[in-house]
Amino acid sequence: MLEEFIAFVAQHLVEKPESVQVSVVDEPDRVRYVLAVASEDLGRVIGKDGRNAKAMRTLLTASAAMRGKRVILEIANEPSA
């Protein structure tokens, strides 16, 4: 569910929504979400002074905390095909 939330928000920020990919990495103490977008959309996802990224992380952390989980969001360039 959190994976879909991240993808939904990111797709509405970028110009190439089809390039948005979210992968999940389960770790012993937390869940890591890796958001990959096209390189030209990276700035839009991060936002000015990191505001968009911080807002996404805040919402993700709050949502996960309600479920008793710890999460981390990483934002990366789209993996090369």
C-alpha positions as a Markdown table, in Angstrom:
| # | Residue | x | y | z |
|---|---|---|---|---|
| 1 | Met | 0.0 | 0.0 | 0.0 |
| 2 | Leu | 2.8 | 2.5 | 0.8 |
| 3 | Glu | 4.4 | 1.5 | -2.4 |
| 4 | Glu | 1.4 | 2.6 | -4.4 |
| 5 | Phe | 1.2 | 5.9 | -2.4 |
| 6 | Ile | 4.8 | 6.7 | -3.3 |
| 7 | Ala | 4.2 | 6.0 | -6.9 |
| 8 | Phe | 1.0 | 8.0 | -7.0 |
| 9 | Val | 2.6 | 11.1 | -5.5 |
| 10 | Ala | 5.7 | 10.8 | -7.8 |
| 11 | Gln | 3.6 | 10.3 | -10.9 |
| 12 | His | 1.8 | 13.5 | -10.3 |
| 13 | Leu | 5.1 | 15.5 | -9.9 |
| 14 | Val | 6.9 | 14.3 | -13.0 |
| 15 | Glu | 6.6 | 14.8 | -16.7 |
| 16 | Lys | 7.2 | 11.1 | -17.5 |
| 17 | Pro | 4.9 | 9.2 | -15.1 |
| 18 | Glu | 5.5 | 6.0 | -17.0 |
| 19 | Ser | 9.2 | 6.0 | -15.9 |
| 20 | Val | 8.3 | 6.0 | -12.1 |
| 21 | Gln | 9.3 | 2.8 | -10.4 |
| 22 | Val | 9.2 | 1.9 | -6.7 |
| 23 | Ser | 11.0 | -1.1 | -5.4 |
| 24 | Val | 10.9 | -2.4 | -1.8 |
| 25 | Val | 13.8 | -3.8 | 0.1 |
| 26 | Asp | 13.0 | -5.5 | 3.4 |
| 27 | Glu | 15.6 | -5.0 | 6.1 |
| 28 | Pro | 15.7 | -6.5 | 9.6 |
| 29 | Asp | 14.7 | -3.2 | 11.3 |
| 30 | Arg | 12.9 | -1.3 | 8.6 |
| 31 | Val | 11.5 | -1.3 | 5.0 |
| 32 | Arg | 13.5 | 0.6 | 2.4 |
| 33 | Tyr | 11.5 | 2.1 | -0.6 |
| 34 | Val | 13.6 | 3.1 | -3.6 |
| 35 | Leu | 11.9 | 5.6 | -5.9 |
| 36 | Ala | 13.4 | 5.7 | -9.4 |
| 37 | Val | 12.5 | 8.4 | -11.9 |
| 38 | Ala | 13.8 | 9.6 | -15.2 |
| 39 | Ser | 16.9 | 11.8 | -14.7 |
| 40 | Glu | 15.2 | 14.9 | -16.1 |
| 41 | Asp | 12.4 | 14.5 | -13.5 |
| 42 | Leu | 14.7 | 14.0 | -10.6 |
| 43 | Gly | 14.7 | 17.7 | -9.7 |
| 44 | Arg | 10.9 | 17.8 | -9.7 |
| 45 | Val | 10.6 | 14.9 | -7.3 |
| 46 | Ile | 13.3 | 16.4 | -4.9 |
| 47 | Gly | 11.9 | 19.9 | -5.2 |
| 48 | Lys | 13.4 | 23.3 | -4.3 |
| 49 | Asp | 15.6 | 22.8 | -1.3 |
| 50 | Gly | 14.4 | 19.2 | -1.0 |
| 51 | Arg | 10.8 | 20.3 | 0.0 |
| 52 | Asn | 9.0 | 17.7 | -2.1 |
| 53 | Ala | 11.2 | 14.9 | -1.0 |
| 54 | Lys | 10.9 | 15.9 | 2.7 |
| 55 | Ala | 7.1 | 16.1 | 2.4 |
| 56 | Met | 7.0 | 12.6 | 0.8 |
| 57 | Arg | 9.2 | 11.2 | 3.6 |
| 58 | Thr | 7.2 | 12.9 | 6.3 |
| 59 | Leu | 3.9 | 11.4 | 5.0 |
| 60 | Leu | 5.5 | 8.0 | 4.4 |
| 61 | Thr | 7.0 | 7.9 | 7.9 |
| 62 | Ala | 3.7 | 9.0 | 9.5 |
| 63 | Ser | 1.7 | 6.4 | 7.6 |
| 64 | Ala | 4.2 | 3.6 | 8.4 |
| 65 | Ala | 4.3 | 4.6 | 12.1 |
| 66 | Met | 0.5 | 4.1 | 12.3 |
| 67 | Arg | 1.2 | 0.5 | 11.2 |
| 68 | Gly | 4.1 | 0.1 | 13.6 |
| 69 | Lys | 6.8 | 0.0 | 10.9 |
| 70 | Arg | 9.9 | 2.0 | 10.2 |
| 71 | Val | 10.6 | 3.1 | 6.7 |
| 72 | Ile | 13.2 | 5.0 | 4.6 |
| 73 | Leu | 12.7 | 6.6 | 1.2 |
| 74 | Glu | 15.6 | 6.8 | -1.3 |
| 75 | Ile | 15.2 | 8.7 | -4.5 |
| 76 | Ala | 17.4 | 7.7 | -7.5 |
| 77 | Asn | 17.7 | 8.0 | -11.2 |
| 78 | Glu | 15.8 | 5.5 | -13.3 |
| 79 | Pro | 17.8 | 2.3 | -13.6 |
| 80 | Ser | 19.4 | 1.9 | -17.0 |
| 81 | Ala | 17.7 | -0.6 | -19.3 |
